[in-house]
Amino acid sequence: MDVTIVEVSPRDGLQNEPVVLPTEAKVELIGRLVAAGARRVEAVSFAHPKLVPAMADAEAVMERVPRPDGVSYAGLVLNRRGLDRALGSGVDEVNVVVCVSETFNRRNQNASTSESMQAAAEVIGRARGEGLFTTLTLATSFGCPFEGEVDPGRVVELAARGAAAGAHELCLADTIGAGVPSQVRDLVARARDAVGAEPPLRFHFHNTRNTGFANAVTAVELGARVLDASAGGIGGCPFAPRATGNIATDDLVFLLERMGLDTGYDLEALLPTAAFLSERLGHEVPALLPRAGTFP
């Protein structure tokens, strides 16, 4: 059985770092990840450069990424203008984000959740028409830093609207790392009741409160076959106070492979990426496997 890991360190990983890497370093990071087995890479964001300056060079990055067969590059898109940029950059996928929490969405996108959902539906329809794979990510599905608990019914309502809009994939995101396995089980059951098995569910977990890997295993045991992760465990959200890293690709690959699942990654090839990131970012990355090494 295979589990696809969508590598998000070049986008979600780097966007919250105080050090802004030059384009050449981002391209080198992506090249290292692809060489280690990454086949879906969220490489760039087309958010407004003033809001997320670390991602301002999206087009320049996409001009230089390696293009081996079987590798798909995604760009994060928030609106129609972002899609225009994405279409001109040569991405293979677009990841459209809507925040379930009204407060978070207004801070993140300067719009209501309903307005963002309407824009997302338009982006999904147009992107599909251009032949791109589309993902709708529902941020703050497991909790909001401003409103606290998030109504799971609201998550499922937006998921159903995304499915109706034609999204190829629905991603439930624990933006601030507040979720626990019981929430994963509840949301999966509710989503399946609402939209069935299609489109499939993808999950985006953060390890802020040390629950990310427990959530990932729960999702896989419930049938999820696509998980987001970030090399070295770097990441976070610029709009979420104290948001820390995504679950680490290094640690997740080790975990899943030891469970008998195939991720397509070569751990020995991936491990040096953590040291590369630590050197470039000026601090040790959170991932534990690069410190301990593989086993046996």
Disulfide bonds with the S-S distance in Angstrom:
none
